[in-house]
């Protein structure tokens, strides 16, 4: 069930943008054109379904900071930020604004003003699954009846994140779980104290964590679920003369077989008598391994979003990364935000998919109208 469109209004430089999406999407443009804002708007939608929307907005500086940054009236009343997306069969849309003025210290928290979920191309009473306004929420139950939601809702969070009784609202639960399974990768810690540089708990890990902290376990899972040969090909293309080795903890003294409790990432290298462990590898090498792990998942999520994956990578690593992105898009939807011309052109050459080019005009992010998908 791929994402077919995102509709963002009033978020930072995204004053009003409707963007059709394909199975593979490469979003590019100069620095400051709004690529990261577009990526973060998708990430915020996922946070909405996890009950972390208000906290995420506050970490950005509060609603005043997250709102459309262009010309606007001084009055806070009436200002809205709207996030929405469309799959083939349903739409989701949520609008938030400032709470009623008071003496509270939470005056810049986002308050949900409207929330809608509907089937079909146009929202109308007969196709609406969820309709929420300030003080009132209606949901369509399994029998098709439009009923008032009986529980008190947090004004700062989506209905989807607060739903109970999945058997009564299966469609809404299905939407929530689909969005919660999206995966976003924009920061892999590779500093000297980064968790991935140290031994990690040995537990089967089908999907890499957002920060790459479980890299060793994720790579070993790929190898044990049939993806080892393909991953070795990726590694050979990226690092000729090197091969992956996952190092387990030492053998326990009371058993004759290895008792694997911790795993470490290692690379065997021509000319070296031992594998180089994660704590010895460069930032770029570790980041590429993280990207390869998230794109080679044996249980790929329905959406993988990458923000500036080229950062810290040598230009020679971009062609194999492009190939991996294109191959991954054959089994799951992929969105890549990048300002690398090399990576963009390599993906386009391999896939034939034209990139989505953004521009900033008078403080507003717009899509280059030469983009043929519009």
C-alpha positions, -999 to 999 in steps of 0.1 A, spaced: 0 0 0 24 27 -12 21 64 -3 8 82 -34 7 119 -23 16 142 6 -2 174 12 15 199 35 3 234 44 18 259 67 49 240 79 81 260 78 89 268 42 61 245 29 33 270 26 11 248 3 26 218 -14 9 187 -29 34 162 -40 26 130 -60 49 101 -50 60 70 -68 76 38 -57 110 55 -58 113 92 -51 145 113 -52 139 149 -38 167 173 -47 175 209 -48 200 235 -35 207 240 2 179 258 19 153 248 -8 132 228 17 143 192 12 148 187 49 114 203 57 97 179 33 115 150 49 106 162 84 69 167 75 68 129 66 86 121 99 61 143 118 32 123 103 48 91 116 52 108 150 15 117 150 6 80 149 30 73 177 16 99 201 47 120 199 34 149 177 33 176 204 67 167 218 83 167 184 69 201 176 81 215 209 116 201 202 116 222 170 110 253 191 72 251 195 44 257 171 54 293 164 88 281 151 73 252 131 46 273 114 50 287 78 79 310 81 68 334 54 46 365 56 17 361 80 -6 381 102 5 389 138 -27 374 153 -23 338 163 -60 330 158 -67 313 125 -31 302 118 -30 265 108 -5 238 100 -19 209 80 -2 176 74 -18 150 51 -11 120 29 -29 97 5 -27 60 -2 -45 45 -31 -77 39 -10 -77 65 18 -67 100 29 -55 113 62 -54 149 72 -47 167 105 -47 205 112 -33 221 143 -31 256 156 -25 276 188 -46 268 219 -70 293 233 -50 321 250 -45 315 287 -20 319 315 -6 284 308 31 280 301 22 257 272 9 284 249 30 272 219 19 236 221 0 224 190 -37 220 195 -55 197 171 -82 217 153 -94 192 128 -87 156 119 -101 136 90 -98 101 75 -118 92 44 -119 68 15 -120 78 -21 -109 109 -40 -132 134 -22 -142 137 14 -179 134 20 -201 121 49 -206 87 33 -169 80 29 -156 95 61 -142 72 87 -131 98 112 -141 134 117 -128 155 145 -132 191 154 -125 210 187 -148 193 213 -163 167 190 -151 134 174 -171 111 152 -159 76 141 -175 50 118 -177 16 135 -176 -19 120 -213 -18 113 -210 14 93 -226 36 119 -214 71 126 -208 72 164 -194 97 188 -161 86 202 -168 80 239 -133 86 254 -116 119 263 -89 128 239 -57 147 244 -61 179 225 -24 178 215 -24 144 198 -41 126 170 -71 103 175 -51 75 158 -25 75 185 -52 73 213 -75 47 198 -86 18 219 -106 -13 210 -91 -23 176 -120 -47 169 -144 -17 168 -123 5 145 -101 -20 124 -96 4 94 -82 32 116 -60 8 135 -47 -6 101 -38 29 90 -20 37 123 0 5 122 10 11 86 23 46 93 41 35 125 60 9 105 76 36 82 114 40 89 134 72 88 172 74 87 188 109 90 214 105 117 238 76 123 260 83 153 296 75 144 315 94 171 340 77 194 312 70 219 286 58 194 269 26 205 276 9 171 314 11 177 310 -12 207 298 -48 211 260 -51 209 235 -75 224 230 -105 202 193 -105 192 178 -111 158 171 -77 142 152 -75 110 150 -37 108 179 -15 117 172 11 144 170 48 133 204 55 148 222 24 137 229 13 173 221 -23 165 242 -25 133 260 -58 141 228 -76 149 211 -63 118 239 -73 96 241 -108 110 203 -112 106 207 -103 69 234 -130 65 213 -156 83 181 -149 64 195 -154 29 208 -120 21 245 -126 28 255 -132 -8 238 -100 -21 252 -80 8 287 -93 1 283 -81 -35 274 -46 -22 303 -46 1 327 -57 -26 315 -29 -50 319 -3 -22 351 -16 -6 372 -38 -29 394 -62 -10 373 -62 21 347 -85 35 323 -84 64 329 -104 96 306 -103 126 326 -111 157 309 -129 186 319 -126 222 345 -151 236 336 -187 242 323 -193 277 346 -215 298 319 -240 308 307 -249 274 323 -264 243 304 -242 219 304 -205 214 279 -187 236 270 -156 216 260 -129 239 274 -98 221 283 -90 185 307 -66 169 311 -54 133 344 -62 117 359 -59 82 386 -83 70 411 -63 49 438 -75 26 472 -72 43 457 -72 78 462 -103 100 429 -96 119 396 -80 112 393 -42 118 365 -37 144 339 -10 144 358 12 168 387 13 142 366 20 111 361 55 96 329 74 100 321 70 62 326 33 63 303 29 92 277 51 77 277 31 44 273 -1 64 243 14 82 227 25 49 234 -9 34 218 -26 64 186 -5 64 182 -9 27 188 -47 28 163 -56 55 149 -91 52 115 -76 64 114 -43 46 91 -17 60 65 -2 37 84 31 35 121 39 39 130 76 40 166 88 38 178 124 44 211 133 29 226 98 28 256 111 9 269 130 40 304 117 51 306 93 21 334 94 -4 321 100 -39 332 65 -49 306 51 -26 277 69 -43 273 47 -73 270 15 -52 246 33 -29 225 44 -59 223 8 -71 212 -4 -36 185 23 -34 171 13 -68 171 -24 -60 154 -17 -26 127 3 -43 116 -29 -61 104 -44 -29 94 -13 -8 88 24 -13 118 46 -10 121 84 -5 156 100 -7 163 137 0 197 147 -13 216 176 -27 242 153 -43 242 156 -81 262 124 -84 238 104 -64 207 119 -81 221 112 -116 232 77 -107 197 68 -94 181 83 -124 204 65 -148 197 31 -131 159 36 -126 147 60 -152 129 79 -124 132 117 -128 140 135 -95 117 159 -78 135 193 -79 127 219 -52 133 256 -54 128 284 -28 109 314 -41 103 343 -18 107 320 12 84 293 -1 94 258 -12 79 250 -46 83 220 -70 101 228 -103 73 226 -128 95 208 -153 90 178 -131 71 155 -155 52 137 -127 30 168 -121 
